Amino acid sequence: MKPGRWKDPKNKLFPYQVGFTAPPHDFDAAPSDFLRIAPETVGVHGRMLHVPGYAHQLSQRVDNFHLMEEFVECMSNNGADVCGQVGTNWVHCQGTTPDQVRVLCEQISERFETPFHMAGYCVVEALREINAQRIALNSVYYWPDWRDGYARFLRQAGFELLYAGNFVDMGFFRTQEQCNACNWIFEGGMARRSMEFVADKALEADAFVVNGMPNFRRKDGLPERMVSLDREIETLVGKPVISSDTALYWRLFRTLQVEPQGQLGSLLSSLQRPVPG
């Protein structure tokens, strides 16, 4: 059980405490991004998954799926109020359906008395929240088996998928190996161009999905993820953009019943109270 001392607010460093985990071998921006849009009453603690010899294979995620429970148990013992798993692929790597993932998250949450949210399923929850039915998937840097696995997952969730393609499908790279060599960081204009490409392929979509955690360099060279670009891109394509990072943060804030801060895309800003006057 979760240690009883965490039920007393005076024992906590922050009124709201969030635990993050990320795939092995990637320094993850999620804790930093989340803190940038959170009030100062929120604290974040991160824990990398340890998988020796990790090579970004879906089979390795299947073999180490038990680390999800270990992560939540550790965060529960440390007093986290909610836990977030970064990375879209984990929800489909075992061939699981959205309903199976929902049940899994509920079971882990109950076992360790700490809500647990997986990014790939948070996208499904966000799409349902905005009543989207027809969607298109910008699969960014995803390898073909990653792209196809998540496309299957979205279809199983009941959405009509009008288009699913990665940067190679869109013609931005000749081979997947060239795309991989960018280490998930791309020049800034690719975010806009890829979303325009997807929007053109799916004019009747209710919303556009971006899986994974792509990074795009702004003019000063600093990489930014979709949470920093959602508002601008939604204005460009005229539809809601549900990215994996944004959906995860939205679910975490909603669980905490805390408002995110700043000028954000439509999903996160839906949690903000209107400014009087």
Secondary structure in CASP SS format (residue, H / E / C, confidence):
PFRMAT SS
TARGET T0000
AUTHOR 0000-0000-0000
METHOD secondary structure of the structure
MODEL  1
M C 1.00
K C 1.00
P C 1.00
G H 1.00
R H 1.00
W H 1.00
K H 1.00
D C 1.00
P H 1.00
K H 1.00
N H 1.00
K C 1.00
L C 1.00
F C 1.00
P C 1.00
Y E 1.00
Q E 1.00
V E 1.00
G E 1.00
F E 1.00
T E 1.00
A E 1.00
P C 1.00
P C 1.00
H C 1.00
D C 1.00
F C 1.00
D C 1.00
A C 1.00
A H 1.00
P H 1.00
S H 1.00
D H 1.00
F H 1.00
L H 1.00
R H 1.00
I C 1.00
A C 1.00
P C 1.00
E C 1.00
T C 1.00
V E 1.00
G E 1.00
V E 1.00
H E 1.00
G E 1.00
R E 1.00
M E 1.00
L C 1.00
H C 1.00
V C 1.00
P C 1.00
G C 1.00
Y C 1.00
A C 1.00
H C 1.00
Q C 1.00
L H 1.00
S H 1.00
Q H 1.00
R H 1.00
V H 1.00
D H 1.00
N C 1.00
F C 1.00
H C 1.00
L H 1.00
M H 1.00
E H 1.00
E H 1.00
F H 1.00
V H 1.00
E H 1.00
C H 1.00
M H 1.00
S H 1.00
N H 1.00
N C 1.00
G C 1.00
A C 1.00
D C 1.00
V E 1.00
C E 1.00
G E 1.00
Q E 1.00
V C 1.00
G C 1.00
T C 1.00
N H 1.00
W H 1.00
V H 1.00
H C 1.00
C C 1.00
Q C 1.00
G C 1.00
T C 1.00
T C 1.00
P H 1.00
D H 1.00
Q H 1.00
V H 1.00
R H 1.00
V H 1.00
L H 1.00
C H 1.00
E H 1.00
Q H 1.00
I H 1.00
S H 1.00
E H 1.00
R H 1.00
F C 1.00
E C 1.00
T C 1.00
P C 1.00
F E 1.00
H E 1.00
M E 1.00
A H 1.00
G H 1.00
Y H 1.00
C H 1.00
V H 1.00
V H 1.00
E H 1.00
A H 1.00
L H 1.00
R H 1.00
E H 1.00
I C 1.00
N C 1.00
A C 1.00
Q C 1.00
R E 1.00
I E 1.00
A E 1.00
L E 1.00
N E 1.00
S C 1.00
V C 1.00
Y C 1.00
Y C 1.00
W C 1.00
P H 1.00
D H 1.00
W H 1.00
R H 1.00
D H 1.00
G H 1.00
Y H 1.00
A H 1.00
R H 1.00
F H 1.00
L H 1.00
R H 1.00
Q H 1.00
A C 1.00
G C 1.00
F C 1.00
E E 1.00
L E 1.00
L E 1.00
Y E 1.00
A E 1.00
G E 1.00
N C 1.00
F C 1.00
V C 1.00
D C 1.00
M C 1.00
G C 1.00
F C 1.00
F C 1.00
R C 1.00
T C 1.00
Q H 1.00
E H 1.00
Q H 1.00
C H 1.00
N H 1.00
A C 1.00
C C 1.00
N C 1.00
W C 1.00
I E 1.00
F E 1.00
E E 1.00
G C 1.00
G H 1.00
M H 1.00
A H 1.00
R H 1.00
R H 1.00
S H 1.00
M H 1.00
E H 1.00
F H 1.00
V H 1.00
A H 1.00
D H 1.00
K H 1.00
A C 1.00
L C 1.00
E C 1.00
A C 1.00
D C 1.00
A E 1.00
F E 1.00
V E 1.00
V E 1.00
N C 1.00
G C 1.00
M C 1.00
P C 1.00
N E 1.00
F E 1.00
R E 1.00
R C 1.00
K C 1.00
D C 1.00
G C 1.00
L C 1.00
P E 1.00
E E 1.00
R C 1.00
M H 1.00
V H 1.00
S H 1.00
L C 1.00
D H 1.00
R H 1.00
E H 1.00
I H 1.00
E H 1.00
T H 1.00
L H 1.00
V H 1.00
G C 1.00
K C 1.00
P C 1.00
V E 1.00
I E 1.00
S E 1.00
S H 1.00
D H 1.00
T H 1.00
A H 1.00
L H 1.00
Y H 1.00
W H 1.00
R H 1.00
L H 1.00
F H 1.00
R H 1.00
T H 1.00
L H 1.00
Q C 1.00
V C 1.00
E C 1.00
P C 1.00
Q C 1.00
G C 1.00
Q C 1.00
L C 1.00
G C 1.00
S H 1.00
L H 1.00
L H 1.00
S H 1.00
S C 1.00
L C 1.00
Q C 1.00
R C 1.00
P C 1.00
V C 1.00
P C 1.00
G C 1.00
END
